[in-house]
């Protein structure tokens, strides 16, 4: 379900801010199932963005997936980071 008061432009802006940063991405597959993908956003286009996984696979998602929480970005754990 989407958040009230937010639009697709905010989803696009968030994706552009996260481009090139290592992420863990939770992808909803329906019926309560989800998959975690480790990778980074490599390109953002007008309607979709692409993610390169750690295994080298390219996955494509729409901004609507982010807007409706079908795709969620999670922080990665970096043991070398301070804080």
Secondary structure, 3 states (H helix, E strand, C coil): CCCCCCCHHHHHHHHHHHECCCEEEEEEEECCEEEEEEEEEEEECCCEEEEEECCCCEEEEEHHHHHCCCEEEECCCCCCCCC
